[in-house]
Amino acid sequence: LTKALARARGRHRLQVLAFLGWRLAKPGVRLAQRAVGRDPLPAPALLRLWWGCWRGLGAYGVASRTARARRREAGR
């Protein structure tokens, strides 16, 4: 989704941003539901899921820079 957001233009960008926002918020919503007994996953699993969603935002940028550097190195 981070890649899609970086490449999207115009109205499509807003749609991707809205979906990305929901994907980042959804584990938090599920965690709140778990607090009142309405989600089957244990809280630690939901916390790991939520953390992974947020970590993924930065991971795309790091992976892109690494790939670019490797391509430059291979081209020498």
mmCIF file of the N, C-alpha and C atoms, coordinates in Angstrom:
data_MODEL
# 
_entry.id   MODEL 
# 
loop_
_atom_site.group_PDB 
_atom_site.id 
_atom_site.type_symbol 
_atom_site.label_atom_id 
_atom_site.label_alt_id 
_atom_site.label_comp_id 
_atom_site.label_asym_id 
_atom_site.label_entity_id 
_atom_site.label_seq_id 
_atom_site.pdbx_PDB_ins_code 
_atom_site.Cartn_x 
_atom_site.Cartn_y 
_atom_site.Cartn_z 
_atom_site.occupancy 
_atom_site.B_iso_or_equiv 
_atom_site.pdbx_formal_charge 
_atom_site.auth_seq_id 
_atom_site.auth_comp_id 
_atom_site.auth_asym_id 
_atom_site.auth_atom_id 
_atom_site.pdbx_PDB_model_num 
ATOM 1   N N  . LEU A 1 1  ? 0.818   -1.204  0.000   1.00 0.00 ? 1  LEU A N  1 
ATOM 2   C CA . LEU A 1 1  ? 0.000   0.000   0.000   1.00 0.00 ? 1  LEU A CA 1 
ATOM 3   C C  . LEU A 1 1  ? 0.855   1.259   0.000   1.00 0.00 ? 1  LEU A C  1 
ATOM 4   N N  . THR A 1 2  ? 1.999   1.197   0.652   1.00 0.00 ? 2  THR A N  1 
ATOM 5   C CA . THR A 1 2  ? 2.886   2.353   0.655   1.00 0.00 ? 2  THR A CA 1 
ATOM 6   C C  . THR A 1 2  ? 3.382   2.629   -0.756  1.00 0.00 ? 2  THR A C  1 
ATOM 7   N N  . LYS A 1 3  ? 3.716   1.586   -1.482  1.00 0.00 ? 3  LYS A N  1 
ATOM 8   C CA . LYS A 1 3  ? 4.157   1.737   -2.872  1.00 0.00 ? 3  LYS A CA 1 
ATOM 9   C C  . LYS A 1 3  ? 3.015   2.294   -3.725  1.00 0.00 ? 3  LYS A C  1 
ATOM 10  N N  . ALA A 1 4  ? 1.813   1.777   -3.532  1.00 0.00 ? 4  ALA A N  1 
ATOM 11  C CA . ALA A 1 4  ? 0.660   2.263   -4.296  1.00 0.00 ? 4  ALA A CA 1 
ATOM 12  C C  . ALA A 1 4  ? 0.417   3.739   -4.011  1.00 0.00 ? 4  ALA A C  1 
ATOM 13  N N  . LEU A 1 5  ? 0.574   4.146   -2.773  1.00 0.00 ? 5  LEU A N  1 
ATOM 14  C CA . LEU A 1 5  ? 0.378   5.547   -2.413  1.00 0.00 ? 5  LEU A CA 1 
ATOM 15  C C  . LEU A 1 5  ? 1.444   6.426   -3.058  1.00 0.00 ? 5  LEU A C  1 
ATOM 16  N N  . ALA A 1 6  ? 2.680   5.960   -3.059  1.00 0.00 ? 6  ALA A N  1 
ATOM 17  C CA . ALA A 1 6  ? 3.771   6.735   -3.650  1.00 0.00 ? 6  ALA A CA 1 
ATOM 18  C C  . ALA A 1 6  ? 3.585   6.913   -5.150  1.00 0.00 ? 6  ALA A C  1 
ATOM 19  N N  . ARG A 1 7  ? 2.991   5.952   -5.809  1.00 0.00 ? 7  ARG A N  1 
ATOM 20  C CA . ARG A 1 7  ? 2.831   6.006   -7.273  1.00 0.00 ? 7  ARG A CA 1 
ATOM 21  C C  . ARG A 1 7  ? 1.489   6.576   -7.729  1.00 0.00 ? 7  ARG A C  1 
ATOM 22  N N  . ALA A 1 8  ? 0.518   6.629   -6.842  1.00 0.00 ? 8  ALA A N  1 
ATOM 23  C CA . ALA A 1 8  ? -0.832  7.063   -7.226  1.00 0.00 ? 8  ALA A CA 1 
ATOM 24  C C  . ALA A 1 8  ? -0.862  8.569   -7.491  1.00 0.00 ? 8  ALA A C  1 
ATOM 25  N N  . ARG A 1 9  ? -1.750  8.963   -8.355  1.00 0.00 ? 9  ARG A N  1 
ATOM 26  C CA . ARG A 1 9  ? -1.931  10.376  -8.709  1.00 0.00 ? 9  ARG A CA 1 
ATOM 27  C C  . ARG A 1 9  ? -3.419  10.728  -8.652  1.00 0.00 ? 9  ARG A C  1 
ATOM 28  N N  . GLY A 1 10 ? -3.686  11.994  -8.386  1.00 0.00 ? 10 GLY A N  1 
ATOM 29  C CA . GLY A 1 10 ? -5.043  12.511  -8.435  1.00 0.00 ? 10 GLY A CA 1 
ATOM 30  C C  . GLY A 1 10 ? -6.007  11.832  -7.474  1.00 0.00 ? 10 GLY A C  1 
ATOM 31  N N  . ARG A 1 11 ? -7.180  11.570  -7.972  1.00 0.00 ? 11 ARG A N  1 
ATOM 32  C CA . ARG A 1 11 ? -8.252  10.986  -7.167  1.00 0.00 ? 11 ARG A CA 1 
ATOM 33  C C  . ARG A 1 11 ? -7.875  9.597   -6.640  1.00 0.00 ? 11 ARG A C  1 
ATOM 34  N N  . HIS A 1 12 ? -7.146  8.857   -7.449  1.00 0.00 ? 12 HIS A N  1 
ATOM 35  C CA . HIS A 1 12 ? -6.734  7.514   -7.038  1.00 0.00 ? 12 HIS A CA 1 
ATOM 36  C C  . HIS A 1 12 ? -5.878  7.580   -5.773  1.00 0.00 ? 12 HIS A C  1 
ATOM 37  N N  . ARG A 1 13 ? -5.053  8.618   -5.658  1.00 0.00 ? 13 ARG A N  1 
ATOM 38  C CA . ARG A 1 13 ? -4.198  8.792   -4.480  1.00 0.00 ? 13 ARG A CA 1 
ATOM 39  C C  . ARG A 1 13 ? -5.050  8.932   -3.216  1.00 0.00 ? 13 ARG A C  1 
ATOM 40  N N  . LEU A 1 14 ? -6.124  9.681   -3.296  1.00 0.00 ? 14 LEU A N  1 
ATOM 41  C CA . LEU A 1 14 ? -7.020  9.864   -2.151  1.00 0.00 ? 14 LEU A CA 1 
ATOM 42  C C  . LEU A 1 14 ? -7.661  8.527   -1.754  1.00 0.00 ? 14 LEU A C  1 
ATOM 43  N N  . GLN A 1 15 ? -8.036  7.742   -2.748  1.00 0.00 ? 15 GLN A N  1 
ATOM 44  C CA . GLN A 1 15 ? -8.627  6.435   -2.464  1.00 0.00 ? 15 GLN A CA 1 
ATOM 45  C C  . GLN A 1 15 ? -7.624  5.507   -1.779  1.00 0.00 ? 15 GLN A C  1 
ATOM 46  N N  . VAL A 1 16 ? -6.391  5.489   -2.267  1.00 0.00 ? 16 VAL A N  1 
ATOM 47  C CA . VAL A 1 16 ? -5.353  4.648   -1.668  1.00 0.00 ? 16 VAL A CA 1 
ATOM 48  C C  . VAL A 1 16 ? -5.069  5.126   -0.250  1.00 0.00 ? 16 VAL A C  1 
ATOM 49  N N  . LEU A 1 17 ? -5.005  6.436   -0.051  1.00 0.00 ? 17 LEU A N  1 
ATOM 50  C CA . LEU A 1 17 ? -4.754  7.004   1.277   1.00 0.00 ? 17 LEU A CA 1 
ATOM 51  C C  . LEU A 1 17 ? -5.867  6.627   2.259   1.00 0.00 ? 17 LEU A C  1 
ATOM 52  N N  . ALA A 1 18 ? -7.101  6.677   1.807   1.00 0.00 ? 18 ALA A N  1 
ATOM 53  C CA . ALA A 1 18 ? -8.224  6.303   2.671   1.00 0.00 ? 18 ALA A CA 1 
ATOM 54  C C  . ALA A 1 18 ? -8.135  4.825   3.055   1.00 0.00 ? 18 ALA A C  1 
ATOM 55  N N  . PHE A 1 19 ? -7.825  3.975   2.093   1.00 0.00 ? 19 PHE A N  1 
ATOM 56  C CA . PHE A 1 19 ? -7.720  2.545   2.384   1.00 0.00 ? 19 PHE A CA 1 
ATOM 57  C C  . PHE A 1 19 ? -6.539  2.272   3.310   1.00 0.00 ? 19 PHE A C  1 
ATOM 58  N N  . LEU A 1 20 ? -5.416  2.933   3.070   1.00 0.00 ? 20 LEU A N  1 
ATOM 59  C CA . LEU A 1 20 ? -4.246  2.774   3.929   1.00 0.00 ? 20 LEU A CA 1 
ATOM 60  C C  . LEU A 1 20 ? -4.572  3.216   5.358   1.00 0.00 ? 20 LEU A C  1 
ATOM 61  N N  . GLY A 1 21 ? -5.271  4.327   5.488   1.00 0.00 ? 21 GLY A N  1 
ATOM 62  C CA . GLY A 1 21 ? -5.685  4.791   6.816   1.00 0.00 ? 21 GLY A CA 1 
ATOM 63  C C  . GLY A 1 21 ? -6.519  3.753   7.543   1.00 0.00 ? 21 GLY A C  1 
ATOM 64  N N  . TRP A 1 22 ? -7.437  3.147   6.819   1.00 0.00 ? 22 TRP A N  1 
ATOM 65  C CA . TRP A 1 22 ? -8.270  2.114   7.433   1.00 0.00 ? 22 TRP A CA 1 
ATOM 66  C C  . TRP A 1 22 ? -7.433  0.899   7.837   1.00 0.00 ? 22 TRP A C  1 
ATOM 67  N N  . ARG A 1 23 ? -6.518  0.485   6.972   1.00 0.00 ? 23 ARG A N  1 
ATOM 68  C CA . ARG A 1 23 ? -5.676  -0.679  7.297   1.00 0.00 ? 23 ARG A CA 1 
ATOM 69  C C  . ARG A 1 23 ? -4.790  -0.412  8.517   1.00 0.00 ? 23 ARG A C  1 
ATOM 70  N N  . LEU A 1 24 ? -4.378  0.837   8.711   1.00 0.00 ? 24 LEU A N  1 
ATOM 71  C CA . LEU A 1 24 ? -3.575  1.177   9.880   1.00 0.00 ? 24 LEU A CA 1 
ATOM 72  C C  . LEU A 1 24 ? -4.418  1.257   11.147  1.00 0.00 ? 24 LEU A C  1 
ATOM 73  N N  . ALA A 1 25 ? -5.669  1.652   11.003  1.00 0.00 ? 25 ALA A N  1 
ATOM 74  C CA . ALA A 1 25 ? -6.546  1.817   12.165  1.00 0.00 ? 25 ALA A CA 1 
ATOM 75  C C  . ALA A 1 25 ? -7.253  0.521   12.569  1.00 0.00 ? 25 ALA A C  1 
ATOM 76  N N  . LYS A 1 26 ? -7.485  -0.365  11.614  1.00 0.00 ? 26 LYS A N  1 
ATOM 77  C CA . LYS A 1 26 ? -8.302  -1.553  11.872  1.00 0.00 ? 26 LYS A CA 1 
ATOM 78  C C  . LYS A 1 26 ? -7.808  -2.415  13.038  1.00 0.00 ? 26 LYS A C  1 
ATOM 79  N N  . PRO A 1 27 ? -6.500  -2.700  13.166  1.00 0.00 ? 27 PRO A N  1 
ATOM 80  C CA . PRO A 1 27 ? -6.071  -3.497  14.320  1.00 0.00 ? 27 PRO A CA 1 
ATOM 81  C C  . PRO A 1 27 ? -6.373  -2.801  15.649  1.00 0.00 ? 27 PRO A C  1 
ATOM 82  N N  . GLY A 1 28 ? -6.321  -1.482  15.668  1.00 0.00 ? 28 GLY A N  1 
ATOM 83  C CA . GLY A 1 28 ? -6.682  -0.741  16.881  1.00 0.00 ? 28 GLY A CA 1 
ATOM 84  C C  . GLY A 1 28 ? -8.158  -0.880  17.208  1.00 0.00 ? 28 GLY A C  1 
ATOM 85  N N  . VAL A 1 29 ? -8.972  -0.860  16.175  1.00 0.00 ? 29 VAL A N  1 
ATOM 86  C CA . VAL A 1 29 ? -10.415 -1.064  16.357  1.00 0.00 ? 29 VAL A CA 1 
ATOM 87  C C  . VAL A 1 29 ? -10.664 -2.470  16.901  1.00 0.00 ? 29 VAL A C  1 
ATOM 88  N N  . ARG A 1 30 ? -9.965  -3.446  16.322  1.00 0.00 ? 30 ARG A N  1 
ATOM 89  C CA . ARG A 1 30 ? -10.117 -4.831  16.785  1.00 0.00 ? 30 ARG A CA 1 
ATOM 90  C C  . ARG A 1 30 ? -9.638  -4.994  18.221  1.00 0.00 ? 30 ARG A C  1 
ATOM 91  N N  . LEU A 1 31 ? -8.582  -4.275  18.577  1.00 0.00 ? 31 LEU A N  1 
ATOM 92  C CA . LEU A 1 31 ? -8.080  -4.330  19.953  1.00 0.00 ? 31 LEU A CA 1 
ATOM 93  C C  . LEU A 1 31 ? -9.127  -3.778  20.922  1.00 0.00 ? 31 LEU A C  1 
ATOM 94  N N  . ALA A 1 32 ? -9.782  -2.695  20.542  1.00 0.00 ? 32 ALA A N  1 
ATOM 95  C CA . ALA A 1 32 ? -10.858 -2.138  21.370  1.00 0.00 ? 32 ALA A CA 1 
ATOM 96  C C  . ALA A 1 32 ? -12.009 -3.140  21.479  1.00 0.00 ? 32 ALA A C  1 
ATOM 97  N N  . GLN A 1 33 ? -12.326 -3.817  20.387  1.00 0.00 ? 33 GLN A N  1 
ATOM 98  C CA . GLN A 1 33 ? -13.384 -4.834  20.430  1.00 0.00 ? 33 GLN A CA 1 
ATOM 99  C C  . GLN A 1 33 ? -12.966 -5.994  21.324  1.00 0.00 ? 33 GLN A C  1 
ATOM 100 N N  . ARG A 1 34 ? -11.683 -6.345  21.293  1.00 0.00 ? 34 ARG A N  1 
ATOM 101 C CA . ARG A 1 34 ? -11.171 -7.424  22.143  1.00 0.00 ? 34 ARG A CA 1 
ATOM 102 C C  . ARG A 1 34 ? -11.331 -7.065  23.618  1.00 0.00 ? 34 ARG A C  1 
ATOM 103 N N  . ALA A 1 35 ? -11.143 -5.790  23.940  1.00 0.00 ? 35 ALA A N  1 
ATOM 104 C CA . ALA A 1 35 ? -11.257 -5.333  25.331  1.00 0.00 ? 35 ALA A CA 1 
ATOM 105 C C  . ALA A 1 35 ? -12.651 -5.582  25.894  1.00 0.00 ? 35 ALA A C  1 
ATOM 106 N N  . VAL A 1 36 ? -13.649 -5.603  25.025  1.00 0.00 ? 36 VAL A N  1 
ATOM 107 C CA . VAL A 1 36 ? -15.021 -5.870  25.479  1.00 0.00 ? 36 VAL A CA 1 
ATOM 108 C C  . VAL A 1 36 ? -15.473 -7.278  25.093  1.00 0.00 ? 36 VAL A C  1 
ATOM 109 N N  . GLY A 1 37 ? -14.515 -8.124  24.689  1.00 0.00 ? 37 GLY A N  1 
ATOM 110 C CA . GLY A 1 37 ? -14.819 -9.525  24.411  1.00 0.00 ? 37 GLY A CA 1 
ATOM 111 C C  . GLY A 1 37 ? -15.456 -9.802  23.076  1.00 0.00 ? 37 GLY A C  1 
ATOM 112 N N  . ARG A 1 38 ? -15.286 -8.919  22.105  1.00 0.00 ? 38 ARG A N  1 
ATOM 113 C CA . ARG A 1 38 ? -15.950 -9.112  20.819  1.00 0.00 ? 38 ARG A CA 1 
ATOM 114 C C  . ARG A 1 38 ? -15.005 -9.458  19.685  1.00 0.00 ? 38 ARG A C  1 
ATOM 115 N N  . ASP A 1 39 ? -13.748 -9.804  19.974  1.00 0.00 ? 39 ASP A N  1 
ATOM 116 C CA . ASP A 1 39 ? -12.808 -10.236 18.934  1.00 0.00 ? 39 ASP A CA 1 
ATOM 117 C C  . ASP A 1 39 ? -12.136 -11.507 19.415  1.00 0.00 ? 39 ASP A C  1 
ATOM 118 N N  . PRO A 1 40 ? -12.034 -12.518 18.551  1.00 0.00 ? 40 PRO A N  1 
ATOM 119 C CA . PRO A 1 40 ? -11.489 -13.809 18.990  1.00 0.00 ? 40 PRO A CA 1 
ATOM 120 C C  . PRO A 1 40 ? -9.964  -13.843 19.166  1.00 0.00 ? 40 PRO A C  1 
ATOM 121 N N  . LEU A 1 41 ? -9.239  -12.931 18.528  1.00 0.00 ? 41 LEU A N  1 
ATOM 122 C CA . LEU A 1 41 ? -7.781  -12.970 18.658  1.00 0.00 ? 41 LEU A CA 1 
ATOM 123 C C  . LEU A 1 41 ? -7.336  -12.429 20.014  1.00 0.00 ? 41 LEU A C  1 
ATOM 124 N N  . PRO A 1 42 ? -6.290  -13.022 20.580  1.00 0.00 ? 42 PRO A N  1 
ATOM 125 C CA . PRO A 1 42 ? -5.769  -12.501 21.851  1.00 0.00 ? 42 PRO A CA 1 
ATOM 126 C C  . PRO A 1 42 ? -5.141  -11.115 21.647  1.00 0.00 ? 42 PRO A C  1 
ATOM 127 N N  . ALA A 1 43 ? -5.177  -10.308 22.689  1.00 0.00 ? 43 ALA A N  1 
ATOM 128 C CA . ALA A 1 43 ? -4.656  -8.938  22.618  1.00 0.00 ? 43 ALA A CA 1 
ATOM 129 C C  . ALA A 1 43 ? -3.199  -8.884  22.147  1.00 0.00 ? 43 ALA A C  1 
ATOM 130 N N  . PRO A 1 44 ? -2.296  -9.756  22.634  1.00 0.00 ? 44 PRO A N  1 
ATOM 131 C CA . PRO A 1 44 ? -0.910  -9.671  22.148  1.00 0.00 ? 44 PRO A CA 1 
ATOM 132 C C  . PRO A 1 44 ? -0.792  -9.878  20.629  1.00 0.00 ? 44 PRO A C  1 
ATOM 133 N N  . ALA A 1 45 ? -1.608  -10.747 20.068  1.00 0.00 ? 45 ALA A N  1 
ATOM 134 C CA . ALA A 1 45 ? -1.581  -10.965 18.614  1.00 0.00 ? 45 ALA A CA 1 
ATOM 135 C C  . ALA A 1 45 ? -2.063  -9.715  17.882  1.00 0.00 ? 45 ALA A C  1 
ATOM 136 N N  . LEU A 1 46 ? -3.084  -9.075  18.413  1.00 0.00 ? 46 LEU A N  1 
ATOM 137 C CA . LEU A 1 46 ? -3.594  -7.854  17.793  1.00 0.00 ? 46 LEU A CA 1 
ATOM 138 C C  . LEU A 1 46 ? -2.577  -6.720  17.887  1.00 0.00 ? 46 LEU A C  1 
ATOM 139 N N  . LEU A 1 47 ? -1.864  -6.651  18.999  1.00 0.00 ? 47 LEU A N  1 
ATOM 140 C CA . LEU A 1 47 ? -0.823  -5.629  19.152  1.00 0.00 ? 47 LEU A CA 1 
ATOM 141 C C  . LEU A 1 47 ? 0.314   -5.851  18.154  1.00 0.00 ? 47 LEU A C  1 
ATOM 142 N N  . ARG A 1 48 ? 0.714   -7.114  17.955  1.00 0.00 ? 48 ARG A N  1 
ATOM 143 C CA . ARG A 1 48 ? 1.760   -7.422  16.972  1.00 0.00 ? 48 ARG A CA 1 
ATOM 144 C C  . ARG A 1 48 ? 1.292   -7.073  15.554  1.00 0.00 ? 48 ARG A C  1 
ATOM 145 N N  . LEU A 1 49 ? 0.033   -7.368  15.283  1.00 0.00 ? 49 LEU A N  1 
ATOM 146 C CA . LEU A 1 49 ? -0.539  -7.042  13.976  1.00 0.00 ? 49 LEU A CA 1 
ATOM 147 C C  . LEU A 1 49 ? -0.514  -5.530  13.754  1.00 0.00 ? 49 LEU A C  1 
ATOM 148 N N  . TRP A 1 50 ? -0.924  -4.781  14.753  1.00 0.00 ? 50 TRP A N  1 
ATOM 149 C CA . TRP A 1 50 ? -0.965  -3.327  14.645  1.00 0.00 ? 50 TRP A CA 1 
ATOM 150 C C  . TRP A 1 50 ? 0.441   -2.761  14.461  1.00 0.00 ? 50 TRP A C  1 
ATOM 151 N N  . TRP A 1 51 ? 1.373   -3.252  15.254  1.00 0.00 ? 51 TRP A N  1 
ATOM 152 C CA . TRP A 1 51 ? 2.754   -2.793  15.155  1.00 0.00 ? 51 TRP A CA 1 
ATOM 153 C C  . TRP A 1 51 ? 3.321   -3.101  13.760  1.00 0.00 ? 51 TRP A C  1 
ATOM 154 N N  . GLY A 1 52 ? 3.033   -4.275  13.249  1.00 0.00 ? 52 GLY A N  1 
ATOM 155 C CA . GLY A 1 52 ? 3.511   -4.657  11.925  1.00 0.00 ? 52 GLY A CA 1 
ATOM 156 C C  . GLY A 1 52 ? 2.960   -3.756  10.829  1.00 0.00 ? 52 GLY A C  1 
ATOM 157 N N  . CYS A 1 53 ? 1.719   -3.348  10.960  1.00 0.00 ? 53 CYS A N  1 
ATOM 158 C CA . CYS A 1 53 ? 1.118   -2.438  9.972   1.00 0.00 ? 53 CYS A CA 1 
ATOM 159 C C  . CYS A 1 53 ? 1.889   -1.119  9.931   1.00 0.00 ? 53 CYS A C  1 
ATOM 160 N N  . TRP A 1 54 ? 2.182   -0.568  11.092  1.00 0.00 ? 54 TRP A N  1 
ATOM 161 C CA . TRP A 1 54 ? 2.889   0.708   11.155  1.00 0.00 ? 54 TRP A CA 1 
ATOM 162 C C  . TRP A 1 54 ? 4.342   0.569   10.716  1.00 0.00 ? 54 TRP A C  1 
ATOM 163 N N  . ARG A 1 55 ? 4.975   -0.536  11.082  1.00 0.00 ? 55 ARG A N  1 
ATOM 164 C CA . ARG A 1 55 ? 6.366   -0.764  10.668  1.00 0.00 ? 55 ARG A CA 1 
ATOM 165 C C  . ARG A 1 55 ? 6.491   -0.853  9.153   1.00 0.00 ? 55 ARG A C  1 
ATOM 166 N N  . GLY A 1 56 ? 5.473   -1.422  8.536   1.00 0.00 ? 56 GLY A N  1 
ATOM 167 C CA . GLY A 1 56 ? 5.483   -1.580  7.082   1.00 0.00 ? 56 GLY A CA 1 
ATOM 168 C C  . GLY A 1 56 ? 5.567   -0.266  6.330   1.00 0.00 ? 56 GLY A C  1 
ATOM 169 N N  . LEU A 1 57 ? 5.070   0.810   6.920   1.00 0.00 ? 57 LEU A N  1 
ATOM 170 C CA . LEU A 1 57 ? 5.137   2.114   6.253   1.00 0.00 ? 57 LEU A CA 1 
ATOM 171 C C  . LEU A 1 57 ? 6.583   2.507   5.960   1.00 0.00 ? 57 LEU A C  1 
ATOM 172 N N  . GLY A 1 58 ? 7.433   2.372   6.948   1.00 0.00 ? 58 GLY A N  1 
ATOM 173 C CA . GLY A 1 58 ? 8.836   2.727   6.766   1.00 0.00 ? 58 GLY A CA 1 
ATOM 174 C C  . GLY A 1 58 ? 9.628   1.675   6.021   1.00 0.00 ? 58 GLY A C  1 
ATOM 175 N N  . ALA A 1 59 ? 9.191   0.437   6.085   1.00 0.00 ? 59 ALA A N  1 
ATOM 176 C CA . ALA A 1 59 ? 9.937   -0.658  5.463   1.00 0.00 ? 59 ALA A CA 1 
ATOM 177 C C  . ALA A 1 59 ? 10.012  -0.503  3.947   1.00 0.00 ? 59 ALA A C  1 
ATOM 178 N N  . TYR A 1 60 ? 8.972   0.018   3.334   1.00 0.00 ? 60 TYR A N  1 
ATOM 179 C CA . TYR A 1 60 ? 8.996   0.175   1.879   1.00 0.00 ? 60 TYR A CA 1 
ATOM 180 C C  . TYR A 1 60 ? 10.098  1.150   1.462   1.00 0.00 ? 60 TYR A C  1 
ATOM 181 N N  . GLY A 1 61 ? 10.201  2.258   2.145   1.00 0.00 ? 61 GLY A N  1 
ATOM 182 C CA . GLY A 1 61 ? 11.230  3.237   1.812   1.00 0.00 ? 61 GLY A CA 1 
ATOM 183 C C  . GLY A 1 61 ? 12.630  2.674   1.970   1.00 0.00 ? 61 GLY A C  1 
ATOM 184 N N  . VAL A 1 62 ? 12.853  1.952   3.050   1.00 0.00 ? 62 VAL A N  1 
ATOM 185 C CA . VAL A 1 62 ? 14.162  1.339   3.292   1.00 0.00 ? 62 VAL A CA 1 
ATOM 186 C C  . VAL A 1 62 ? 14.469  0.318   2.201   1.00 0.00 ? 62 VAL A C  1 
ATOM 187 N N  . ALA A 1 63 ? 13.507  -0.517  1.863   1.00 0.00 ? 63 ALA A N  1 
ATOM 188 C CA . ALA A 1 63 ? 13.716  -1.535  0.833   1.00 0.00 ? 63 ALA A CA 1 
ATOM 189 C C  . ALA A 1 63 ? 13.983  -0.900  -0.528  1.00 0.00 ? 63 ALA A C  1 
ATOM 190 N N  . SER A 1 64 ? 13.290  0.186   -0.839  1.00 0.00 ? 64 SER A N  1 
ATOM 191 C CA . SER A 1 64 ? 13.499  0.873   -2.117  1.00 0.00 ? 64 SER A CA 1 
ATOM 192 C C  . SER A 1 64 ? 14.908  1.452   -2.209  1.00 0.00 ? 64 SER A C  1 
ATOM 193 N N  . ARG A 1 65 ? 15.355  2.089   -1.143  1.00 0.00 ? 65 ARG A N  1 
ATOM 194 C CA . ARG A 1 65 ? 16.707  2.651   -1.136  1.00 0.00 ? 65 ARG A CA 1 
ATOM 195 C C  . ARG A 1 65 ? 17.760  1.553   -1.246  1.00 0.00 ? 65 ARG A C  1 
ATOM 196 N N  . THR A 1 66 ? 17.553  0.453   -0.546  1.00 0.00 ? 66 THR A N  1 
ATOM 197 C CA . THR A 1 66 ? 18.488  -0.671  -0.610  1.00 0.00 ? 66 THR A CA 1 
ATOM 198 C C  . THR A 1 66 ? 18.563  -1.240  -2.025  1.00 0.00 ? 66 THR A C  1 
ATOM 199 N N  . ALA A 1 67 ? 17.411  -1.415  -2.655  1.00 0.00 ? 67 ALA A N  1 
ATOM 200 C CA . ALA A 1 67 ? 17.374  -1.960  -4.021  1.00 0.00 ? 67 ALA A CA 1 
ATOM 201 C C  . ALA A 1 67 ? 18.076  -1.017  -4.997  1.00 0.00 ? 67 ALA A C  1 
ATOM 202 N N  . ARG A 1 68 ? 17.831  0.296   -4.862  1.00 0.00 ? 68 ARG A N  1 
ATOM 203 C CA . ARG A 1 68 ? 18.489  1.271   -5.731  1.00 0.00 ? 68 ARG A CA 1 
ATOM 204 C C  . ARG A 1 68 ? 20.004  1.217   -5.566  1.00 0.00 ? 68 ARG A C  1 
ATOM 205 N N  . ALA A 1 69 ? 20.453  1.145   -4.318  1.00 0.00 ? 69 ALA A N  1 
ATOM 206 C CA . ALA A 1 69 ? 21.896  1.093   -4.051  1.00 0.00 ? 69 ALA A CA 1 
ATOM 207 C C  . ALA A 1 69 ? 22.509  -0.171  -4.648  1.00 0.00 ? 69 ALA A C  1 
ATOM 208 N N  . ARG A 1 70 ? 21.815  -1.290  -4.532  1.00 0.00 ? 70 ARG A N  1 
ATOM 209 C CA . ARG A 1 70 ? 22.331  -2.549  -5.086  1.00 0.00 ? 70 ARG A CA 1 
ATOM 210 C C  . ARG A 1 70 ? 22.385  -2.505  -6.605  1.00 0.00 ? 70 ARG A C  1 
ATOM 211 N N  . ARG A 1 71 ? 21.392  -1.884  -7.225  1.00 0.00 ? 71 ARG A N  1 
ATOM 212 C CA . ARG A 1 71 ? 21.400  -1.763  -8.684  1.00 0.00 ? 71 ARG A CA 1 
ATOM 213 C C  . ARG A 1 71 ? 22.549  -0.881  -9.138  1.00 0.00 ? 71 ARG A C  1 
ATOM 214 N N  . ARG A 1 72 ? 22.798  0.212   -8.407  1.00 0.00 ? 72 ARG A N  1 
ATOM 215 C CA . ARG A 1 72 ? 23.929  1.084   -8.750  1.00 0.00 ? 72 ARG A CA 1 
ATOM 216 C C  . ARG A 1 72 ? 25.236  0.331   -8.613  1.00 0.00 ? 72 ARG A C  1 
ATOM 217 N N  . GLU A 1 73 ? 25.384  -0.427  -7.533  1.00 0.00 ? 73 GLU A N  1 
ATOM 218 C CA . GLU A 1 73 ? 26.594  -1.224  -7.291  1.00 0.00 ? 73 GLU A CA 1 
ATOM 219 C C  . GLU A 1 73 ? 26.806  -2.243  -8.392  1.00 0.00 ? 73 GLU A C  1 
ATOM 220 N N  . ALA A 1 74 ? 25.741  -2.897  -8.808  1.00 0.00 ? 74 ALA A N  1 
ATOM 221 C CA . ALA A 1 74 ? 25.849  -3.935  -9.843  1.00 0.00 ? 74 ALA A CA 1 
ATOM 222 C C  . ALA A 1 74 ? 26.200  -3.328  -11.196 1.00 0.00 ? 74 ALA A C  1 
ATOM 223 N N  . GLY A 1 75 ? 25.841  -2.078  -11.408 1.00 0.00 ? 75 GLY A N  1 
ATOM 224 C CA . GLY A 1 75 ? 26.079  -1.417  -12.681 1.00 0.00 ? 75 GLY A CA 1 
ATOM 225 C C  . GLY A 1 75 ? 27.505  -0.922  -12.834 1.00 0.00 ? 75 GLY A C  1 
ATOM 226 N N  . ARG A 1 76 ? 28.263  -0.921  -11.787 1.00 0.00 ? 76 ARG A N  1 
ATOM 227 C CA . ARG A 1 76 ? 29.647  -0.421  -11.862 1.00 0.00 ? 76 ARG A CA 1 
ATOM 228 C C  . ARG A 1 76 ? 30.567  -1.378  -12.512 1.00 0.00 ? 76 ARG A C  1 
# 
